[in-house]
């Protein structure tokens, strides 16, 4: 059985950006990420979530995704739907962390 490539990204959002507060921007980031689900073959899992009040979280939005290969991840990274969301996400984020690993 071949290994699955996990791609996990965390975003900490600015308190205010692009004319909206953090909560509104978190919802928009999640919706934009959700629009990227299933855009390429080889995407096995794609889950974007917003930090839940009352649960520990140091970041505001997280993406957990799995791909069959680095080629599939690369195809996702270069897909026009994904590329199109980057300017907004970049404008509202304060910080970003990413980790890719095989398991």
QUIHU-V756044 format. One line per field, one symbol per residue. ss: DSSP state (2 for helix, 1 for strand, 0 for the rest). Layout:
# QUIHU-V756044
ss = ???
This chain:
# QUIHU-V756044
ss = 0000111111111001100112222222222222000000001111111100000000001111111002222222220222222222222211111111110
